[in-house]
């Protein structure tokens, strides 16, 4: 049965997995086991010489047939020759090897198989001859040389092994071959010969590690002076060439470590410093790391600080190599050298001079990195290199002449026709002031204002003259400032403040008048506010009212109305205080004795009237402002004004006036309106309805009726409960009064 039913449906009856599953791994394992357990080839027993000759002849015929078909197959030749050697037929084996060499004389495996056959047969002379032929034909095959040397040394022929090495070294092999030669000499305690081989090695392969190995060999022999000579030889060999500098780092490091092992710490420190002074900072990172570890173990605090400084210098140099105009790195670099200069001054004068030279070198390199374009954003950080340089020379080195030259050089470099830096001019002027040269400081600031006038320069120059009490110069500077920028409100205000300090009120008013008449002003409201405050402090209230009226003719902003009203209220309070101030108690000393005077009577009515007059004037201003804003249809501004009015009435008014203002406040209602661009859509919005706006468009008769209804409602709420008859009489009386009205 094939597992299919008789219906011809072609379906498998049982699709369930087998109880025992066989994996691919099991199949492969069984195949491997079968190969291992395969029956060995039948062993052929040879009974006599005739059968032996027949067997050898048949095998030779098979080998000859194979090498005839594949003449270049060296493996077949090797098998043939080894079979002959196994039969003891060494002449035949040699003949087969020689025939194979005619086919491929440069095959290393063939030569090694040939020599191995001779060595197994203990044919030493034949093996030597083969090695000699092999190294003559293939002198670059190191394995043949290793076999040859091993044979001679195994036989105890050290002189012969040395001779073979000499022949090998003539071909200048790699370092492993030289190391094998050296190790052989060391094994037989031929140290001088080994040292000579090292010398020939560094001449053949002048690498840093070769010098290090040779020096270490001499150190282990106890010949430390010779090791030092070897390191010195390596330094002289590499010299100052770019490639040699990179390679000599390991030599310096190894030399210093050797001195540390012999506890020669000063020698090691001198080597490190000599190397770091000689090598470029950007390429001696590894050496600096070694020096840092050395100082941490065996150095003092100053040595460690010097090492850390050197490491930081390398980092900054690497960063500047990638971006030479990174001025933030220059700032950090210069600050590092300045700190090193301060520390070096405490150590000694010579160290201080060297550190100062490094600081100036860094600053000179920094200021040489001029921005490539004349755009101020590129110069903002660069100019601080000049400023820091000048401050360092002034504060640290006290070289005032050099600091002055730095300022002058920086000012020549900046393109003042396109832009300038007020900080540079100001710092130069402050420097001259510190040197008590006021004329030079004035000259610097005057030149700055003439070449590139800026607000900061005017302010600084004016502050200088103001501190010197040169008021005429200050007036001239303010005039220059206003000629340069007449729209600067702060300049006008500062000018009037100066005149106020000098108590020249007429001149101050004239300046204010010029300021408000300027055709263009950046912030004119500051001028008006300053003028109003000035007149208020002078208690010229009529002038203040005049200024407010002039300002309202120019603009009717809600803030002006509110400020005007608050001024009137404040003026009333000021007048009240003035009246009350006359009645304060005064103490006088007569004939050395204190006598208390009787308090002067205060005119309370006049004081109260002054306050009420000021409040009334404020209400009138609020009413005028409200009417003006209502006329212009400004709702939000009217709300602001009413809120200020309400605050005033709540503070100083009575309930009636407060209720009046509260009644003027709008109520917020929700309305509907059409959406712009789509007449079919409606949207909600909030609007403010004022009482006077509602009454303005209403019928007078209906308004009268509404007013009567409101009055009746108030009376009904205030009236106390009464008998029914009295209430009916009162209602009839009210109805009659209403009818009469």
C-alpha positions as CSV (number, residue, x, y, z in Angstrom):
1,X,0.0,0.0,0.0
2,X,1.3,3.5,-0.8
3,X,-0.7,5.2,1.9
4,X,-3.5,6.5,-0.4
5,X,-7.1,5.4,-0.2
6,X,-8.8,3.6,-3.0
7,X,-11.0,6.5,-3.9
8,X,-8.1,8.1,-5.8
9,X,-8.4,11.4,-3.8
10,X,-4.6,11.5,-3.4
11,X,-4.7,12.4,0.3
12,X,-2.5,11.1,3.0
13,X,-4.4,9.2,5.7
14,X,-2.2,10.1,8.7
15,X,-0.5,13.5,8.7
16,X,0.6,13.4,12.4
17,X,4.3,13.8,13.0
18,X,6.3,10.6,13.6
19,X,6.9,9.6,17.2
20,X,10.7,9.7,16.7
21,X,12.0,12.8,14.9
22,X,15.4,12.7,13.1
23,X,17.2,16.0,12.7
24,X,19.8,17.0,10.1
25,X,22.5,17.1,12.9
26,X,21.8,13.4,13.7
27,X,22.1,12.5,10.0
28,X,25.5,14.2,9.7
29,X,26.7,12.6,13.0
30,X,25.7,9.1,11.7
31,X,27.5,9.7,8.4
32,X,30.7,10.8,10.3
33,X,30.5,7.7,12.6
34,X,30.1,5.5,9.5
35,X,33.2,6.9,7.9
36,X,35.2,6.4,11.2
37,X,34.0,2.9,11.4
38,X,34.6,2.1,7.8
39,X,36.5,-1.2,7.4
40,X,40.2,-0.6,6.9
41,X,41.9,-1.4,3.7
42,X,43.0,-5.0,3.4
43,X,46.6,-5.5,4.6
44,X,48.8,-7.1,2.0
45,X,51.4,-9.5,3.3
46,X,54.6,-10.0,1.3
47,X,56.0,-13.4,1.6
48,X,59.2,-13.2,-0.4
49,X,61.4,-10.8,-2.3
50,X,59.8,-11.6,-5.6
51,X,56.4,-10.4,-4.2
52,X,58.2,-7.4,-2.7
53,X,59.8,-6.5,-6.1
54,X,56.4,-6.9,-7.7
55,X,54.7,-4.7,-5.1
56,X,57.4,-2.0,-5.4
57,X,57.3,-2.1,-9.2
58,X,53.5,-1.7,-9.2
59,X,53.6,1.2,-6.7
60,X,56.3,3.0,-8.7
61,X,54.3,2.5,-11.9
62,X,51.3,4.1,-10.1
63,X,53.4,7.1,-8.9
64,X,55.0,7.6,-12.2
65,X,51.6,7.5,-13.9
66,X,50.3,10.2,-11.4
67,X,53.2,12.5,-11.9
68,X,53.1,12.0,-15.6
69,X,49.5,13.2,-15.6
70,X,50.0,16.0,-13.1
71,X,53.6,17.0,-13.4
72,X,53.2,20.3,-11.5
73,X,51.6,18.6,-8.5
74,X,54.4,18.9,-5.9
75,X,52.4,16.9,-3.4
76,X,52.5,13.9,-5.7
77,X,56.2,14.2,-6.0
78,X,56.6,14.5,-2.3
79,X,54.5,11.4,-1.6
80,X,56.5,9.5,-4.2
81,X,59.9,10.5,-2.7
82,X,58.7,9.8,0.9
83,X,57.5,6.4,-0.1
84,X,60.9,5.6,-1.6
85,X,62.5,6.8,1.6
86,X,60.2,4.6,3.7
87,X,61.3,1.6,1.6
88,X,64.9,2.5,2.4
89,X,65.6,3.5,-1.2
90,X,67.3,6.8,-0.3
91,X,69.1,7.2,-3.7
92,X,65.7,6.7,-5.5
93,X,64.1,9.2,-3.0
94,X,66.8,11.8,-3.7
95,X,66.3,11.1,-7.4
96,X,62.6,11.8,-7.1
97,X,63.2,15.0,-5.1
98,X,65.8,16.2,-7.6
99,X,63.4,15.6,-10.5
100,X,60.7,17.6,-8.6
101,X,63.1,20.5,-8.1
102,X,63.6,20.6,-11.8
103,X,59.9,21.2,-12.1
104,X,59.6,23.9,-9.3
105,X,62.9,24.8,-7.8
106,X,61.5,27.7,-5.7
107,X,58.9,25.7,-3.8
108,X,59.7,26.1,-0.1
109,X,57.7,23.0,1.0
110,X,59.6,20.8,-1.4
111,X,62.9,21.9,0.1
112,X,61.6,21.4,3.6
113,X,60.3,17.9,2.8
114,X,63.6,17.0,1.2
115,X,65.7,18.2,4.2
116,X,63.2,16.5,6.6
117,X,63.7,13.2,4.8
118,X,67.4,13.5,5.2
119,X,67.2,14.4,8.8
120,X,64.9,11.5,9.6
121,X,67.4,9.2,8.0
122,X,70.2,11.0,10.0
123,X,72.0,12.0,6.9
124,X,73.4,15.2,8.5
125,X,75.8,16.0,5.7
126,X,73.2,15.6,3.1
127,X,70.9,17.9,5.1
128,X,73.5,20.5,5.5
129,X,74.2,20.5,1.8
130,X,70.5,20.8,1.1
131,X,70.1,23.8,3.5
132,X,73.1,25.4,2.0
133,X,71.6,25.0,-1.5
134,X,68.2,26.2,-0.2
135,X,69.4,29.4,1.4
136,X,71.6,30.2,-1.6
137,X,68.6,29.8,-3.9
138,X,65.9,31.2,-1.6
139,X,67.7,33.7,0.7
140,X,64.4,35.6,1.6
141,X,62.6,32.5,3.0
142,X,63.1,32.9,6.8
143,X,61.7,29.5,7.6
144,X,64.6,27.7,5.8
145,X,67.1,29.9,7.7
146,X,65.4,29.0,11.0
147,X,65.6,25.3,10.2
148,X,69.2,25.6,9.2
149,X,70.2,27.5,12.4
150,X,68.2,25.1,14.6
151,X,70.0,22.1,13.0
152,X,73.5,23.6,13.7
153,X,72.6,24.6,17.3
154,X,71.0,21.2,17.9
155,X,74.2,19.5,16.8
156,X,76.2,21.8,19.2
157,X,77.9,23.6,16.4
158,X,77.5,27.1,17.8
159,X,80.2,28.5,15.6
160,X,78.4,27.0,12.6
161,X,75.1,28.4,13.7
162,X,76.8,31.8,14.2
163,X,78.2,31.5,10.7
164,X,74.7,30.8,9.3
165,X,73.3,33.8,11.2
166,X,76.0,36.0,9.7
167,X,75.2,34.8,6.2
168,X,71.5,35.5,7.0
169,X,72.1,38.9,8.5
170,X,73.9,39.9,5.3
171,X,70.5,39.9,3.6
172,X,69.1,42.4,6.2
173,X,66.1,40.4,7.4
174,X,63.4,41.7,9.7
175,X,63.8,42.3,13.4
176,X,62.7,38.8,14.4
177,X,65.7,37.3,12.7
178,X,68.0,39.7,14.5
179,X,66.2,38.9,17.8
180,X,66.8,35.2,17.2
181,X,70.5,35.8,16.6
182,X,70.7,38.0,19.8
183,X,68.9,35.3,21.9
184,X,71.3,32.7,20.7
185,X,74.3,34.7,21.8
186,X,72.6,35.4,25.2
187,X,71.9,31.7,25.7
188,X,75.6,31.1,25.4
189,X,76.4,34.1,27.6
190,X,78.1,36.0,24.7
191,X,76.9,39.5,25.9
192,X,79.4,41.5,24.0
193,X,78.5,39.7,20.8
194,X,74.8,40.3,21.5
195,X,75.5,44.0,22.0
196,X,77.3,44.2,18.7
197,X,74.4,42.5,17.0
198,X,72.1,45.1,18.6
199,X,74.3,47.8,17.1
200,X,74.0,46.3,13.7
201,X,70.3,45.9,14.2
202,X,69.7,49.6,14.9
203,X,71.8,50.4,11.9
204,X,69.7,48.2,9.7
205,X,66.3,49.0,11.3
206,X,66.6,52.5,13.0
207,X,63.3,52.4,14.8
208,X,62.7,53.8,18.2
209,X,61.8,50.5,19.7
210,X,65.1,49.0,18.6
211,X,67.0,51.7,20.5
212,X,64.8,51.1,23.5
213,X,65.4,47.3,23.3
214,X,69.1,47.8,23.0
215,X,69.2,50.3,25.9
216,X,67.1,47.9,28.1
217,X,69.5,45.1,27.2
218,X,72.4,47.2,28.4
219,X,70.5,48.2,31.5
220,X,69.8,44.6,32.4
221,X,73.5,43.9,32.0
222,X,74.2,46.7,34.6
223,X,75.7,49.0,32.0
224,X,73.6,52.1,32.6
225,X,76.0,54.5,31.1
226,X,76.0,52.6,27.9
227,X,72.2,52.7,27.9
228,X,72.3,56.5,28.3
229,X,74.7,56.6,25.3
230,X,72.3,54.6,23.2
231,X,69.4,56.9,24.0
232,X,71.5,59.9,23.1
233,X,72.5,58.2,19.9
234,X,68.8,57.8,19.1
235,X,68.1,61.5,19.7
236,X,71.0,62.5,17.5
237,X,69.8,60.1,14.8
238,X,66.2,61.5,14.6
239,X,67.2,65.2,14.9
240,X,64.7,67.9,14.2
241,X,63.0,66.5,11.2
242,X,59.2,66.4,11.3
243,X,59.0,62.6,11.0
244,X,61.8,62.2,13.5
245,X,60.1,64.4,16.1
246,X,57.0,62.2,16.1
247,X,59.1,59.0,16.6
248,X,61.4,60.4,19.3
249,X,58.6,60.8,21.8
250,X,58.9,57.1,22.9
251,X,62.6,57.5,23.2
252,X,62.3,60.4,25.6
253,X,59.6,58.6,27.6
254,X,61.6,55.4,27.8
255,X,64.8,57.3,28.8
256,X,63.0,59.1,31.6
257,X,61.4,55.9,32.8
258,X,64.8,54.2,33.0
259,X,66.1,57.1,35.1
260,X,63.1,56.7,37.4
261,X,63.8,53.0,37.8
262,X,67.3,53.9,39.0
263,X,65.8,56.7,41.2
264,X,67.4,59.4,39.2
265,X,64.4,61.7,39.5
266,X,66.2,65.0,38.6
267,X,67.6,63.4,35.5
268,X,64.2,62.2,34.5
269,X,62.7,65.7,35.1
270,X,65.4,67.3,33.0
271,X,64.8,64.8,30.2
272,X,61.0,65.5,30.2
273,X,61.5,69.2,30.2
274,X,64.1,69.1,27.5
275,X,61.8,66.9,25.3
276,X,58.8,69.2,25.9
277,X,60.8,72.3,25.0
278,X,62.1,70.6,21.9
279,X,58.9,68.9,20.6
280,X,55.9,70.8,19.2
281,X,53.1,71.1,21.8
282,X,50.5,69.8,19.4
283,X,52.4,66.5,18.9
284,X,53.6,65.7,22.4
285,X,50.3,64.7,24.0
286,X,51.6,61.3,25.0
287,X,54.8,62.7,26.4
288,X,52.8,65.2,28.5
289,X,50.7,62.4,29.9
290,X,53.8,60.6,31.0
291,X,55.3,63.7,32.5
292,X,52.1,64.4,34.4
293,X,52.2,60.9,35.9
294,X,55.8,61.4,36.8
295,X,55.2,64.7,38.6
296,X,52.2,63.3,40.4
297,X,54.4,60.5,41.8
298,X,57.7,62.2,42.4
299,X,57.2,65.9,42.0
300,X,56.2,68.8,44.2
301,X,53.2,71.2,43.8
302,X,55.0,73.6,41.4
303,X,56.0,70.8,39.2
304,X,52.5,69.4,39.0
305,X,51.1,72.8,38.2
306,X,53.7,73.3,35.4
307,X,52.7,69.9,34.0
308,X,49.0,70.7,34.0
309,X,49.7,74.1,32.4
310,X,51.6,72.3,29.6
311,X,48.8,69.9,29.0
312,X,46.3,72.7,28.8
313,X,48.5,74.6,26.4
314,X,48.5,71.6,24.1
315,X,44.7,71.4,24.2
316,X,44.3,75.1,23.3
317,X,46.8,74.8,20.5
318,X,44.9,71.9,19.0
319,X,41.7,73.8,19.1
320,X,43.2,76.8,17.5
321,X,44.7,74.7,14.8
322,X,41.2,73.7,13.7
323,X,39.7,77.3,14.1
324,X,42.2,80.1,14.5
325,X,39.5,82.7,15.0
326,X,37.8,81.1,17.9
327,X,38.2,84.1,20.2
328,X,36.8,82.3,23.2
329,X,39.6,79.9,23.1
330,X,42.1,82.8,22.9
331,X,40.5,84.3,26.0
332,X,40.9,81.1,27.9
333,X,44.5,80.6,26.6
334,X,45.5,84.1,27.6
335,X,43.9,83.8,31.0
336,X,45.8,80.6,31.6
337,X,49.1,82.3,30.7
338,X,48.2,85.2,33.0
339,X,47.7,82.9,35.9
340,X,51.0,81.2,35.1
341,X,52.6,84.6,35.1
342,X,51.3,85.5,38.5
343,X,52.5,82.2,39.9
344,X,56.0,82.6,38.2
345,X,56.4,86.0,39.8
346,X,56.4,84.4,43.2
347,X,59.1,81.9,42.2
348,X,61.7,84.2,40.7
349,X,62.5,87.0,38.4
350,X,63.7,84.9,35.5
351,X,60.6,82.7,35.6
352,X,58.5,85.8,35.7
353,X,60.1,87.2,32.5
354,X,59.6,83.9,30.7
355,X,56.0,83.7,31.7
356,X,55.4,87.4,30.7
357,X,56.9,86.7,27.3
358,X,54.5,83.8,26.8
359,X,51.5,86.0,27.8
360,X,52.5,88.6,25.3
361,X,53.0,86.0,22.6
362,X,49.5,84.7,23.1
363,X,48.0,88.1,23.0
364,X,50.0,89.1,19.9
365,X,48.9,85.9,18.1
366,X,45.3,86.6,19.2
367,X,45.1,90.2,18.0
368,X,46.7,89.1,14.7
369,X,43.5,87.0,13.9
370,X,41.6,89.9,12.3
371,X,38.1,89.1,11.2
372,X,37.9,88.5,7.5
373,X,34.9,90.9,6.7
374,X,33.9,94.4,7.9
375,X,30.7,93.3,9.6
376,X,30.3,94.3,13.2
377,X,29.0,90.9,14.4
378,X,32.4,89.3,13.4
379,X,34.3,92.0,15.4
380,X,32.3,91.9,18.7
381,X,34.4,89.1,20.3
382,X,37.6,90.1,18.6
383,X,37.8,93.6,20.1
384,X,37.8,92.1,23.6
385,X,41.3,90.6,22.9
386,X,42.6,94.2,22.6
387,X,40.8,95.3,25.7
388,X,42.1,92.4,27.8
389,X,45.6,92.9,26.4
390,X,45.6,96.6,27.4
391,X,44.2,95.8,30.9
392,X,46.9,93.2,31.4
393,X,49.7,95.6,30.6
394,X,48.2,98.3,32.8
395,X,47.2,96.3,35.8
396,X,49.7,93.4,35.9
397,X,52.9,94.6,34.3
398,X,52.4,98.4,35.0
399,X,53.7,99.1,31.5
400,X,51.6,102.2,30.8
401,X,53.4,103.1,27.6
402,X,52.7,99.7,26.1
403,X,49.1,99.8,27.2
404,X,48.6,103.2,25.5
405,X,50.1,101.9,22.3
406,X,47.8,98.9,22.4
407,X,44.7,101.2,22.6
408,X,46.0,103.3,19.8
409,X,46.7,100.3,17.6
410,X,43.3,98.8,18.2
411,X,41.6,102.2,17.3
412,X,43.5,102.3,14.1
413,X,42.4,98.8,13.2
414,X,38.6,99.3,13.6
415,X,36.8,100.7,10.5
416,X,35.1,103.6,12.2
417,X,33.4,104.7,8.9
418,X,31.3,101.6,9.0
419,X,31.0,100.9,12.7
420,X,32.8,101.6,16.0
421,X,32.9,100.3,19.5
422,X,32.0,102.8,22.3
423,X,33.5,100.5,24.9
424,X,36.9,100.7,23.3
425,X,36.9,104.6,23.3
426,X,35.5,104.7,26.8
427,X,38.1,102.3,28.2
428,X,40.9,104.3,26.6
429,X,39.5,107.5,28.1
430,X,39.2,105.9,31.6
431,X,42.8,104.7,31.2
432,X,43.9,108.3,30.7
433,X,41.8,109.5,33.6
434,X,43.5,106.9,35.9
435,X,46.8,108.4,34.7
436,X,45.5,111.8,35.7
437,X,45.8,113.1,32.2
438,X,42.4,114.7,31.7
439,X,43.3,116.5,28.5
440,X,44.2,113.2,26.9
441,X,40.9,111.7,28.1
442,X,39.0,114.7,26.7
443,X,40.9,114.3,23.4
444,X,40.0,110.6,23.1
445,X,36.3,111.2,23.8
446,X,36.3,114.2,21.5
447,X,37.9,112.3,18.7
448,X,35.4,109.5,19.3
449,X,32.4,111.9,19.0
450,X,33.9,113.5,15.9
451,X,34.6,110.2,14.1
452,X,31.7,108.0,15.2
453,X,29.2,109.7,17.6
454,X,27.2,107.4,19.8
455,X,24.9,107.8,22.7
456,X,27.2,106.0,25.1
457,X,30.1,108.3,24.1
458,X,28.1,111.4,24.8
459,X,26.9,110.1,28.2
460,X,30.4,109.1,29.2
461,X,31.9,112.5,28.2
462,X,29.1,114.4,30.0
463,X,29.5,112.3,33.2
464,X,33.3,113.0,33.1
465,X,32.7,116.7,32.9
466,X,29.9,116.7,35.4
467,X,32.1,115.0,37.9
468,X,34.7,117.6,37.3
469,X,32.0,120.3,37.7
470,X,32.6,121.7,34.2
471,X,29.0,122.7,33.6
472,X,29.7,124.9,30.6
473,X,31.4,121.9,28.9
474,X,28.4,119.8,29.8
475,X,26.1,122.3,28.1
476,X,28.3,122.3,25.0
477,X,28.2,118.5,24.9
478,X,24.5,118.4,25.3
479,X,24.2,120.8,22.4
480,X,26.5,118.6,20.3
481,X,24.4,115.6,21.3
482,X,21.1,117.2,20.3
483,X,22.7,118.4,17.0
484,X,23.6,114.8,16.3
485,X,20.3,113.3,17.3
486,X,17.5,115.8,18.0
487,X,14.9,113.0,18.3
488,X,16.5,111.5,21.4
489,X,14.1,112.2,24.3
490,X,16.5,111.1,27.0
491,X,19.1,113.6,25.8
492,X,16.6,116.5,26.1
493,X,15.5,115.3,29.6
494,X,19.1,114.9,30.8
495,X,19.8,118.4,29.6
496,X,16.9,119.8,31.5
497,X,17.9,117.9,34.6
498,X,21.3,119.6,34.4
499,X,19.7,123.0,34.3
500,X,17.4,122.0,37.1
501,X,20.4,121.1,39.3
502,X,21.9,124.5,38.4
503,X,18.5,126.0,39.4
504,X,18.2,127.8,36.0
505,X,14.5,127.2,35.6
506,X,14.1,129.6,32.7
507,X,16.7,127.8,30.7
508,X,15.1,124.4,31.6
509,X,11.7,125.7,30.3
510,X,13.3,126.9,27.1
511,X,14.9,123.5,26.5
512,X,11.5,121.8,27.2
513,X,9.9,124.2,24.7
514,X,12.4,123.4,22.1
515,X,12.0,119.7,22.7
516,X,8.2,119.6,22.4
517,X,8.4,121.7,19.2
518,X,10.7,119.2,17.5
519,X,9.1,117.8,14.3
520,X,10.2,114.2,15.1
521,X,10.7,112.6,18.5
522,X,11.2,109.0,19.4
523,X,9.2,109.1,22.6
524,X,7.5,112.5,23.0
525,X,5.4,111.4,25.9
526,X,8.5,111.3,28.0
527,X,9.2,114.9,27.3
528,X,5.8,116.0,28.3
529,X,5.8,114.0,31.4
530,X,9.1,115.3,32.5
531,X,8.0,118.9,31.8
532,X,4.8,118.4,33.8
533,X,6.7,116.8,36.7
534,X,9.2,119.7,36.6
535,X,6.4,122.3,36.9
536,X,4.6,120.4,39.5
537,X,7.7,120.2,41.7
538,X,8.1,123.9,41.2
539,X,4.5,124.3,42.4
540,X,3.6,126.1,39.2
541,X,0.1,124.6,38.9
542,X,-1.2,127.1,36.4
543,X,1.7,126.2,34.1
544,X,0.9,122.5,34.6
545,X,-2.7,123.1,33.5
546,X,-1.5,125.0,30.5
547,X,0.8,122.1,29.6
548,X,-2.0,119.6,29.9
549,X,-4.3,121.8,27.7
550,X,-1.5,122.1,25.1
551,X,-1.0,118.4,25.2
552,X,-4.8,117.7,24.9
553,X,-4.8,119.9,21.7
554,X,-2.2,117.5,20.3
555,X,-3.6,114.3,21.5
556,X,-6.7,113.3,23.5
557,X,-5.5,110.0,24.7
558,X,-7.2,108.5,27.7
559,X,-4.0,108.4,29.8
560,X,-3.6,112.2,29.3
561,X,-7.2,112.8,30.6
562,X,-6.6,110.5,33.6
563,X,-3.2,112.1,34.4
564,X,-4.8,115.6,34.1
565,X,-7.6,114.7,36.5
566,X,-5.2,113.0,39.0
567,X,-3.0,116.2,38.9
568,X,-6.0,118.3,39.8
569,X,-6.8,116.0,42.8
570,X,-3.1,116.1,43.8
571,X,-2.9,119.8,43.5
572,X,-5.9,120.2,45.8
573,X,-4.3,117.9,48.4
574,X,-1.0,119.9,48.0
575,X,-2.9,123.2,48.7
576,X,-4.6,121.6,51.7
577,X,-1.2,120.5,53.1
578,X,0.2,123.9,52.5
579,X,-2.6,125.5,54.5
580,X,-2.3,123.0,57.3
581,X,1.5,123.3,57.3
582,X,1.2,126.9,58.7
583,X,-0.5,125.7,61.8
584,X,2.2,123.2,62.9
585,X,3.9,123.7,66.2
586,X,7.3,125.4,66.1
587,X,9.9,125.1,68.8
588,X,12.3,128.0,69.4
589,X,15.1,128.4,71.9
590,X,15.2,131.8,73.5
591,X,17.9,132.7,76.0
592,X,19.1,129.1,76.2
593,X,15.7,127.8,77.3
594,X,13.0,125.9,75.4
595,X,9.6,127.4,75.3
596,X,6.6,125.8,73.8
597,X,4.5,128.1,71.7
598,X,0.8,127.7,71.6
599,X,-0.4,126.0,68.4
600,X,-1.6,128.4,65.7
601,X,-5.1,127.9,64.7
602,X,-5.6,126.3,61.3
603,X,-8.3,127.5,58.9
604,X,-10.1,124.2,58.5
605,X,-12.7,125.6,56.2
606,X,-10.0,127.0,53.8
607,X,-8.1,123.7,53.9
608,X,-11.3,121.7,53.2
609,X,-12.3,124.1,50.5
610,X,-8.9,123.7,48.8
611,X,-9.2,120.0,48.8
612,X,-12.8,120.1,47.5
613,X,-11.9,122.6,44.8
614,X,-9.2,120.2,43.6
615,X,-11.6,117.3,43.6
616,X,-14.2,119.3,41.7
617,X,-11.6,120.3,39.1
618,X,-10.7,116.7,38.7
619,X,-14.3,115.7,38.2
620,X,-14.7,118.4,35.5
621,X,-11.6,117.0,33.7
622,X,-13.1,113.5,33.9
623,X,-16.4,114.8,32.5
624,X,-14.6,116.6,29.7
625,X,-12.5,113.5,28.9
626,X,-15.6,111.2,29.0
627,X,-17.5,113.5,26.7
628,X,-14.5,113.7,24.3
629,X,-14.1,109.9,24.2
630,X,-17.8,109.3,23.8
631,X,-17.9,111.7,20.9
632,X,-15.1,109.7,19.3
633,X,-16.9,106.4,20.0
634,X,-14.1,104.9,22.0
635,X,-15.6,102.4,24.4
636,X,-12.6,100.7,26.0
637,X,-10.9,104.0,26.7
638,X,-14.1,105.3,28.4
639,X,-14.1,102.3,30.6
640,X,-10.5,103.0,31.6
641,X,-11.4,106.6,32.4
642,X,-14.4,105.6,34.4
643,X,-12.4,103.1,36.4
644,X,-9.9,105.8,37.3
645,X,-12.7,108.2,38.2
646,X,-14.4,105.5,40.3
647,X,-11.1,104.9,42.2
648,X,-10.8,108.7,42.9
649,X,-14.4,108.9,44.2
650,X,-14.0,105.8,46.3
651,X,-10.9,107.3,47.9
652,X,-12.0,111.0,48.4
653,X,-15.6,111.3,47.2
654,X,-19.0,110.6,48.8
655,X,-21.6,108.0,48.2
656,X,-23.6,110.1,45.8
657,X,-20.7,110.9,43.5
658,X,-19.5,107.3,43.6
659,X,-23.0,106.1,42.7
660,X,-23.1,108.5,39.8
661,X,-19.9,107.1,38.4
662,X,-20.9,103.5,38.9
663,X,-24.1,104.3,37.1
664,X,-22.1,105.5,34.1
665,X,-20.2,102.2,33.9
666,X,-21.3,100.0,31.0
667,X,-22.9,96.6,31.1
668,X,-21.6,93.7,29.0
669,X,-24.2,92.0,26.7
670,X,-24.0,89.2,24.2
671,X,-24.9,90.0,20.6
672,X,-24.9,88.3,17.3
673,X,-23.4,89.5,14.0
674,X,-22.8,88.2,10.6
675,X,-19.4,86.6,9.8
676,X,-17.3,88.6,7.4
677,X,-17.3,87.0,4.0
678,X,-20.3,84.7,4.7
679,X,-23.7,86.4,5.2
680,X,-25.4,83.1,6.1
681,X,-23.1,82.6,9.2
682,X,-23.6,84.3,12.6
683,X,-21.2,84.6,15.4
684,X,-21.5,85.7,19.0
685,X,-19.6,88.6,20.5
686,X,-19.6,90.7,23.6
687,X,-20.4,94.4,23.6
688,X,-20.5,97.2,26.2
689,X,-23.6,99.3,26.5
690,X,-23.4,102.6,28.3
691,X,-26.4,104.2,29.9
692,X,-26.0,107.5,28.1
693,X,-25.7,105.7,24.8
694,X,-29.0,103.9,25.4
695,X,-30.9,107.0,26.4
696,X,-29.5,109.0,23.5
697,X,-31.5,107.1,21.0
698,X,-34.7,106.4,23.1
699,X,-38.2,108.1,23.1
700,X,-38.5,110.9,25.8
701,X,-42.0,109.8,26.9
702,X,-40.9,106.2,27.4
703,X,-37.8,107.4,29.3
704,X,-40.0,109.4,31.6
705,X,-42.2,106.4,32.3
706,X,-39.2,104.2,33.0
707,X,-37.8,106.8,35.3
708,X,-41.1,107.0,37.3
709,X,-41.2,103.2,37.5
710,X,-37.7,103.1,38.9
711,X,-38.4,105.8,41.5
712,X,-41.6,103.9,42.6
713,X,-39.6,100.7,43.0
714,X,-37.0,102.4,45.1
715,X,-39.7,103.9,47.4
716,X,-41.4,100.6,47.8
717,X,-38.2,98.9,48.8
718,X,-37.4,101.6,51.4
719,X,-40.9,101.9,52.8
720,X,-41.7,99.9,56.0
721,X,-44.6,97.5,56.2
722,X,-48.0,99.3,57.1
723,X,-51.7,98.4,57.7
724,X,-53.8,97.6,54.7
725,X,-55.9,100.8,54.9
726,X,-52.8,103.0,55.2
727,X,-51.1,101.2,52.4
728,X,-54.3,101.6,50.2
729,X,-54.4,105.4,51.1
730,X,-50.8,105.8,50.2
731,X,-51.2,103.9,46.9
732,X,-54.2,106.1,46.0
733,X,-52.1,109.2,46.8
734,X,-49.3,107.9,44.7
735,X,-51.7,107.1,41.9
736,X,-53.1,110.7,42.1
737,X,-49.6,112.1,42.1
738,X,-48.8,110.0,39.2
739,X,-51.9,111.1,37.3
740,X,-51.1,114.7,38.0
741,X,-47.6,114.3,36.8
